[in-house]
Amino acid sequence: MNLRFFEIKAEFYQKVWSTLLNETKFGQKISYTELALKSTGNANSSRAVGTAMKKNPFQLIVPCHRVVKKDGTNGHYSGGHKNDLKDWLLLYEKSFSGKSLH
């Protein structure tokens, strides 16, 4: 693989993470499909968005726990091993709903 491939991949991840930060508020959810559409213009890139969430090194800063499946279920946060944590984070954020934290 060449360097350009990794640059494109990094640019994609950054665009997805930036969109997530700008499009979701504290306690709010967004689906992989919706995030794909907003960040790339292509709803079919939702699996690539999932990969970007998996590769997120800043999980509390770039809140990948806010991204859920189209049907509203969790998906597989940290490979499904931390779905309880995802539930807790979403519930915690929702408890601050209406308060100015974001």
Contacts in CASP RR format, 6 or more apart in sequence:
PFRMAT RR
TARGET T0000
AUTHOR 0000-0000-0000
METHOD contacts of the structure
MODEL  1
MNLRFFEIKAEFYQKVWSTLLNETKFGQKISYTELALKSTGNANSSRAVG
TAMKKNPFQLIVPCHRVVKKDGTNGHYSGGHKNDLKDWLLLYEKSFSGKS
LH
12 40 0 8 1.000
12 48 0 8 1.000
12 52 0 8 1.000
13 52 0 8 1.000
13 55 0 8 1.000
13 56 0 8 1.000
15 39 0 8 1.000
15 40 0 8 1.000
16 35 0 8 1.000
16 36 0 8 1.000
16 39 0 8 1.000
16 40 0 8 1.000
16 48 0 8 1.000
16 49 0 8 1.000
16 52 0 8 1.000
16 53 0 8 1.000
17 52 0 8 1.000
17 56 0 8 1.000
17 58 0 8 1.000
17 62 0 8 1.000
18 39 0 8 1.000
19 35 0 8 1.000
19 38 0 8 1.000
19 39 0 8 1.000
20 30 0 8 1.000
20 35 0 8 1.000
20 39 0 8 1.000
20 62 0 8 1.000
20 63 0 8 1.000
20 64 0 8 1.000
20 66 0 8 1.000
20 67 0 8 1.000
21 62 0 8 1.000
21 63 0 8 1.000
23 30 0 8 1.000
23 35 0 8 1.000
23 38 0 8 1.000
24 30 0 8 1.000
24 63 0 8 1.000
24 66 0 8 1.000
25 102 0 8 1.000
26 93 0 8 1.000
26 96 0 8 1.000
26 97 0 8 1.000
26 101 0 8 1.000
26 102 0 8 1.000
27 66 0 8 1.000
27 90 0 8 1.000
27 93 0 8 1.000
27 94 0 8 1.000
27 96 0 8 1.000
27 97 0 8 1.000
28 66 0 8 1.000
28 93 0 8 1.000
29 66 0 8 1.000
29 67 0 8 1.000
29 68 0 8 1.000
29 72 0 8 1.000
29 90 0 8 1.000
30 38 0 8 1.000
30 66 0 8 1.000
30 67 0 8 1.000
30 68 0 8 1.000
31 46 0 8 1.000
31 67 0 8 1.000
31 68 0 8 1.000
31 69 0 8 1.000
31 70 0 8 1.000
31 72 0 8 1.000
32 46 0 8 1.000
32 47 0 8 1.000
32 49 0 8 1.000
32 50 0 8 1.000
32 53 0 8 1.000
32 67 0 8 1.000
32 68 0 8 1.000
32 69 0 8 1.000
32 70 0 8 1.000
33 43 0 8 1.000
33 46 0 8 1.000
33 70 0 8 1.000
34 43 0 8 1.000
35 46 0 8 1.000
35 49 0 8 1.000
35 67 0 8 1.000
36 42 0 8 1.000
36 43 0 8 1.000
36 44 0 8 1.000
36 45 0 8 1.000
36 46 0 8 1.000
36 48 0 8 1.000
36 49 0 8 1.000
37 43 0 8 1.000
39 49 0 8 1.000
40 48 0 8 1.000
40 49 0 8 1.000
46 70 0 8 1.000
49 67 0 8 1.000
50 67 0 8 1.000
53 64 0 8 1.000
53 67 0 8 1.000
54 79 0 8 1.000
56 62 0 8 1.000
56 64 0 8 1.000
59 65 0 8 1.000
63 89 0 8 1.000
64 77 0 8 1.000
65 77 0 8 1.000
65 85 0 8 1.000
65 86 0 8 1.000
65 89 0 8 1.000
65 90 0 8 1.000
66 90 0 8 1.000
66 93 0 8 1.000
68 74 0 8 1.000
68 75 0 8 1.000
69 75 0 8 1.000
74 80 0 8 1.000
74 83 0 8 1.000
74 86 0 8 1.000
74 87 0 8 1.000
75 83 0 8 1.000
76 83 0 8 1.000
77 83 0 8 1.000
77 85 0 8 1.000
77 86 0 8 1.000
78 85 0 8 1.000
END
